[in-house]
Amino acid sequence: MRSGIPDTASGTYRGRFAPSPTGPLHFGSLLTAMASYLEARRNAGEWLLRIDDIDPPREQPGAADAIIRALNRFGFRWDGEIRYQSRSLARYRDALNRLREEGIAYGCTCTRRDIAAVARSGPNGLIYPGTCRHGLPPGRRTRAWRIRCGVARIRFEDRFQGAIDVSLADTVGDFVIRRADGHIAYHLAAAVDDGSDGISHVVRGHDLLWCTPPQHYLQQQLGLRQPRCGHVPVVVASNGQKLSKQNLAPPVDDERPIMELWRVLDALRQQPPPQLQRESLTRLWEWALQNWQPERLQGLTTLPTP
C-alpha cells in the first residue's frame, strides 16, 4: 500500500487503539497510538479507542481515566464512544459457549507447574503439550478452557513485517480462551471485539505479533472478519528492555504534548523539523498527517529510545 491509499477491497478503513489500564501511558504506548492514528487518518478512516479492562488482578485504579485524559491532551480524537471490554463480557461468554458446543474448545485441568514440567518454549511462552486434549485425567476438574488448533496454519501479510506464515501447533499450541481464575483470556476478547466491531486494520507493537495468529484463528472459527495487521517496532531502553508498564517505564509528560509527540515522530523515523517543537499542537498534527511515511518502519522490530 502506498501511504494515503486504503488497502481494503471496499476502501473502508477502521482502526483502533486498545490500551490495558495496568499503568499510565508511557512512551512506547504513545508511539503505537500515534502510528495507528496516522495510518487511520491518512486513509480517511475511523479510529476507535477501546480500554482492554478484563484483567482485574493487573489493573491499577484510575489508570483508564489517566490514559484517556492523556490521549485527550495529546490531541487524539477518536470516533464514537469509548469501548470498555468489561462491558462486553456477555458476548465473550457467547463466543466461548459456541466454541464449547461445537467441540472446538475443551476443558483443561493443568496447572502452570504441570505444563512447565513437560512443555517446550515457543515465541510467546510455553507451548501447551495437549495433555487434556482427549479428556481430563480421572479425578481432576476443569480449571481453564482451551481451543483445539490441530494442524492449522495462519498466513497474513503484515503491514510492516512482511509475510507471516506460522503453524499454531509449533508456536502456541492449544491456547487458553478462559483462564483458571474465570476471566476471559485476552486472545478471545480481542478476537471477538475486533471482529464484531468491524475493525479492518490493527496497528500495534511488534511485541504482540505472536498474538495475531491465535486471534485470527479464533475469528476463523467464529465466522468473524479478520483485520489486516501491522506490527510497528517497539521502543527499547538503553539496557535492551522493551519500554512497558511491566518494566516500570515512566509515564509520558502530558503537560508537554508538543515535545513528547515530536519525540515520537523522531523515534518513528519521520524526521520532523526541529522548529515543529515551537509550533502549536494543531500544526504538529497537520505536519504529521501530511508527512507520514510508514515505509520507513518496514522490517524494523525495535527502535531506540530518543
C-alpha positions in Angstrom: 0.0 0.0 0.0 1.2 3.5 -0.8 0.8 5.9 2.0 -2.6 7.6 2.0 -4.3 4.9 -0.1 -6.7 2.5 1.6 -5.7 -1.2 1.2 -9.1 -2.8 1.7 -11.2 -4.0 -1.1 -14.1 -1.7 -0.1 -11.8 1.3 0.6 -13.2 1.5 4.2 -10.6 1.7 7.0 -11.4 1.3 10.7 -8.6 1.2 13.2 -8.3 1.1 16.9 -6.1 1.7 19.9 -6.6 -0.7 22.8 -4.5 0.0 25.9 -4.8 -2.0 29.1 -5.3 0.0 32.2 -2.4 -1.6 34.1 -0.5 1.7 34.4 -0.1 5.2 32.9 0.5 5.9 29.2 4.3 5.5 28.5 6.4 6.5 25.5 6.1 3.1 23.8 2.3 3.2 24.1 2.2 6.7 22.8 4.3 5.7 19.8 1.9 2.9 19.0 -1.1 5.1 19.4 0.3 7.7 17.1 1.3 5.2 14.4 -2.2 3.6 14.4 -3.9 7.1 14.4 -1.8 8.4 11.5 -2.5 5.2 9.5 -6.2 5.5 10.1 -6.5 9.3 9.3 -4.2 9.2 6.3 -6.6 6.5 4.9 -9.6 8.7 5.7 -10.7 6.1 8.2 -12.1 5.8 11.6 -10.0 5.4 14.8 -11.7 3.8 17.8 -10.5 3.8 21.4 -11.0 0.6 23.4 -10.0 0.0 27.0 -9.0 -3.6 27.5 -10.0 -3.9 31.1 -10.7 -7.6 31.5 -7.7 -8.4 33.8 -8.7 -7.0 37.2 -5.7 -8.6 39.1 -3.3 -6.5 36.9 -5.3 -3.3 36.6 -4.4 -0.1 38.5 -7.2 2.0 39.9 -7.6 5.2 37.9 -5.3 4.1 35.1 -8.1 4.0 32.5 -9.1 7.6 33.2 -5.5 8.7 33.2 -4.9 7.1 29.8 -8.0 8.8 28.3 -7.0 12.1 29.8 -3.5 11.9 28.4 -4.7 11.0 24.9 -7.0 14.0 25.0 -4.2 16.3 26.0 -2.1 14.9 23.2 -4.8 15.8 20.7 -6.1 12.4 19.8 -9.7 12.4 18.6 -11.5 9.0 18.5 -14.7 8.1 16.7 -17.8 7.2 18.7 -17.9 6.3 22.3 -15.0 4.6 24.1 -15.4 0.9 24.3 -14.7 -1.0 27.5 -14.1 -4.7 27.4 -15.5 -5.1 30.9 -18.9 -4.2 29.4 -18.8 -6.9 26.7 -18.5 -9.9 28.9 -21.8 -11.3 27.6 -20.6 -11.6 24.0 -17.3 -13.2 25.1 -19.3 -15.8 27.1 -21.5 -16.4 24.0 -18.4 -17.0 21.9 -16.9 -19.4 24.5 -20.2 -21.3 24.7 -20.3 -21.6 20.9 -16.8 -23.0 20.7 -17.6 -25.5 23.5 -20.8 -26.6 21.8 -19.0 -27.1 18.5 -16.3 -29.2 20.2 -13.6 -26.7 19.3 -12.9 -25.8 22.9 -12.1 -28.2 25.7 -11.6 -28.2 29.4 -8.1 -28.3 30.8 -7.0 -29.3 34.3 -3.3 -28.5 34.0 -1.6 -26.0 36.3 1.3 -23.9 35.2 3.7 -26.2 37.1 2.2 -29.2 35.2 2.8 -27.5 31.9 6.3 -26.2 32.7 7.4 -29.8 33.6 6.8 -31.1 30.1 6.3 -28.2 27.6 8.8 -26.7 25.2 9.3 -23.0 24.7 7.8 -21.0 21.8 8.0 -17.4 20.7 5.3 -16.4 23.1 5.9 -18.6 26.1 5.4 -22.3 26.8 3.7 -24.4 24.1 0.9 -26.5 25.6 1.6 -30.2 25.0 -2.0 -31.2 24.7 -2.3 -33.1 28.0 -6.1 -32.7 28.3 -7.0 -32.6 24.6 -8.7 -36.1 24.7 -10.3 -35.8 28.1 -9.4 -34.9 31.7 -7.4 -37.3 33.9 -9.6 -39.2 36.4 -10.5 -37.2 39.5 -9.4 -33.9 38.0 -11.8 -31.0 37.3 -11.7 -28.3 34.6 -9.7 -25.2 35.5 -9.3 -23.4 32.2 -10.7 -23.7 28.7 -8.5 -24.2 25.6 -9.1 -24.2 21.9 -8.1 -27.1 19.6 -5.6 -25.9 17.0 -4.8 -29.1 15.2 -2.6 -28.5 12.2 -3.9 -25.0 11.5 -1.6 -22.6 9.7 -2.1 -18.9 9.8 -0.8 -16.7 7.0 -1.1 -13.0 6.6 0.8 -10.1 5.1 2.0 -7.7 7.9 1.9 -4.0 7.1 5.4 -3.6 8.5 6.9 -7.1 8.9 6.0 -8.7 5.6 4.7 -12.2 5.0 3.9 -14.2 8.2 3.3 -18.0 7.9 3.1 -19.9 11.2 1.9 -23.3 12.5 -0.2 -22.8 15.6 0.9 -26.2 16.9 4.6 -25.3 16.6 4.3 -21.8 18.1 1.5 -21.6 20.7 -0.3 -25.0 20.9 -3.9 -25.2 22.2 -4.1 -21.8 23.8 -6.3 -20.7 26.7 -9.5 -18.8 26.0 -10.9 -18.8 29.6 -8.4 -18.7 32.4 -8.3 -20.7 35.5 -9.4 -17.7 37.6 -12.6 -17.5 35.5 -11.6 -14.4 33.5 -11.9 -14.4 29.7 -8.4 -14.6 28.1 -7.0 -11.8 26.1 -7.0 -13.7 22.8 -10.7 -14.4 22.8 -11.8 -10.9 23.9 -9.6 -9.2 21.4 -10.6 -11.5 18.5 -14.3 -11.0 19.3 -14.1 -7.3 19.7 -12.0 -6.7 16.5 -14.3 -9.0 14.5 -17.6 -7.7 15.9 -16.7 -4.1 15.8 -15.7 -4.2 12.2 -12.1 -3.4 12.7 -10.4 -3.5 9.3 -6.8 -2.8 10.4 -4.9 -3.4 13.6 -1.7 -1.4 14.1 0.1 -2.4 17.3 3.6 -3.1 18.7 5.8 -5.9 17.4 5.7 -7.5 20.9 2.1 -8.5 20.1 3.0 -10.1 16.7 2.6 -13.6 18.1 -0.9 -12.7 19.4 -2.2 -12.3 15.9 -2.2 -15.9 14.7 -4.3 -17.2 17.7 -6.7 -14.3 17.3 -7.1 -14.8 13.5 -7.7 -18.5 14.2 -10.5 -17.6 16.6 -12.0 -15.3 14.2 -12.0 -18.0 11.6 -13.8 -20.4 13.9 -16.3 -17.8 14.9 -17.0 -16.5 11.4 -15.7 -13.1 12.2 -13.8 -10.7 9.9 -10.0 -10.8 10.3 -8.4 -7.4 10.2 -5.3 -6.7 8.3 -2.4 -6.2 10.8 0.7 -4.1 11.1 3.2 -4.5 13.9 5.3 -1.4 14.4 8.7 -1.7 16.1 8.8 -1.5 19.9 10.8 1.1 21.8 13.7 -0.3 23.8 15.7 1.3 26.6 19.5 1.5 26.7 19.6 -1.8 28.6 17.7 -3.5 25.7 14.5 -3.9 27.6 11.2 -3.0 26.0 9.5 0.1 27.3 6.5 -1.3 29.1 4.4 -0.9 32.2 5.7 -4.3 33.4 9.3 -2.9 33.2 8.1 0.3 35.0 8.5 2.6 32.0 8.0 6.2 33.2 4.7 7.9 32.1 4.7 10.4 29.3 4.6 14.1 30.2 1.2 15.2 29.0 1.9 18.7 30.2 4.4 19.0 27.3 2.4 17.3 24.5 4.2 19.0 21.6 7.7 18.0 22.7 6.6 14.4 23.5 4.8 14.0 20.1 7.8 15.4 18.4 10.0 12.8 20.1 7.6 10.1 18.9 7.8 11.3 15.3 11.5 11.3 15.6 11.6 7.8 17.0 9.3 6.7 14.2 11.9 7.9 11.7 9.7 10.6 10.3 12.4 13.3 10.5 10.2 16.1 12.0 11.9 19.5 11.6 13.2 21.0 14.9 11.1 24.1 14.5 8.0 22.0 14.8 8.7 21.8 18.5 7.8 25.5 18.7 4.6 25.2 16.8 1.1 24.6 18.1 -0.3 21.1 18.7 -2.7 21.6 15.8 0.2 22.4 13.5 2.2 19.4 14.7 -0.6 17.1 13.9 -1.1 18.7 10.5 2.6 18.2 9.7 2.5 14.6 10.9 -0.5 13.7 8.8 0.9 15.4 5.7 4.3 13.8 6.0 3.5 10.3 7.4 5.8 7.8 5.7 5.2 4.3 7.3 7.6 2.6 4.8 10.4 4.0 6.9 9.5 1.4 9.5 9.5 -1.6 7.1 11.2 -4.7 8.6 12.1 -3.0 11.9 11.3 -4.7 15.2 12.9 -2.3 17.7 13.6 1.4 18.0 15.9 3.1 20.4 14.5 5.5 23.0 15.2 9.0 21.6 
